[in-house]
Amino acid sequence: MARTVYIAGLGLIGASMALGIKRDHPDYEILGYNRSQASRDIALKEGMIDRATDDFASFAPLADIIILSLPIKQTIAFIKELANLDLKEGVIISDAGSTKLAIVDAAEQYLAGKSVRFVGAHPMAGSHKTGAASADVNLFENAYYIFTPSSLTSPDTLEEMKDLLSGLHARFIEIDAKEHDRVTSQISHFPHILASSLMEQTAVYAQEHEMARRFAAGGFRDMTRIAESEPGMWTSILLSNRETILERIEDFKERLDEVGRAISKGDEEQIWNFFNQAREQRQAMEIHKRGGVDSSYDLYVDVPDEEDVILRILELLRGTSLVNIHINEENREDIHGILQISFKNAQDLERAEHLITENTDYTVIIK
């Protein structure tokens, strides 16, 4: 049975979601809301959606499923607005916010007693690119798509959502909203604070020590990559999960102080254990199993400084989907090879390793 899906917010996530839904459900009508005309025009031109509006309330009564792919504050405001609209009976309402408790609480407050089904959601995928122009049907491939059920989530809600989103090729998982915010505060939100703090510290330090800018490569580059993230989004995330994030900050302060005391005392054994435990813990984490798209599959090639060498490698990989290519040429400390190629899945990584190994004598390392 063909259904009508309403996606509010045609940015990277919303537009990519529309493409994924179209892939498995070409007969579904997809309606789109976006404040800016540019994204609406692109989404219509590229066939991501069938109709578009800049008036959120106008399409809501037509939808069987409504997905709010918007900033957290706007998501909550639209949930409140939906409570006062004449919606289809049994309509499913979901979202795509990076924090969940505030959104789920708002839904349970404003939508209580209504003939609606609400389930919180967080697709853990993204890109440095933004807007409908950057939409990618494979954005969510192998990424976790987290559902945080609420008191308004009926037993059949999740199955309907999984069927709707089957074309995203994501990995669906369920977790309590409060626990979601606790977990993501540690592995997503707090690392962004660290990356931005390290950048701020280095920028100030480099004012008196100019070579700090030139030597910033390897580990520094990897640790600070996420400092380029969109500030408005991260301000909203931190303020909607402030208590848990403040706990993580205090905990980290204590750990830094402990390392500082070991260095001050010259405690070689404690310092060695500090690094060794971290190494063992990282090796044991599922980060090496590549649970989601955000952890790309990286291959390092130690290549000679010869003309056309990179073009030769790329020619070997023709037809393979690449996430990113980086040439590490200024400072090779703390990196495995000069050419870093990132892939979206394990199959492409293995294929690339085989092709390069079989057709060149370059050293290939998977990190």
Secondary structure as UniProt FT lines:
FT   STRAND          4..8
FT   HELIX           12..24
FT   TURN            26..27
FT   STRAND          29..33
FT   HELIX           37..45
FT   TURN            46..47
FT   STRAND          51..53
FT   HELIX           56..59
FT   HELIX           60..62
FT   STRAND          65..68
FT   HELIX           72..82
FT   TURN            83..84
FT   TURN            89..90
FT   STRAND          91..95
FT   HELIX           101..110
FT   TURN            112..113
FT   STRAND          116..123
FT   HELIX           132..134
FT   TURN            137..142
FT   STRAND          144..149
FT   TURN            151..152
FT   TURN            155..156
FT   HELIX           157..164
FT   HELIX           166..168
FT   STRAND          171..174
FT   HELIX           177..184
FT   HELIX           185..189
FT   HELIX           190..205
FT   TURN            206..208
FT   HELIX           211..215
FT   HELIX           219..224
FT   HELIX           225..228
FT   HELIX           231..240
FT   HELIX           242..265
FT   HELIX           268..284
FT   HELIX           286..289
FT   TURN            293..294
FT   STRAND          297..302
FT   TURN            307..308
FT   HELIX           309..316
FT   TURN            317..319
FT   STRAND          322..327
FT   TURN            333..334
FT   STRAND          339..343
FT   HELIX           346..359
FT   STRAND          363..366
//
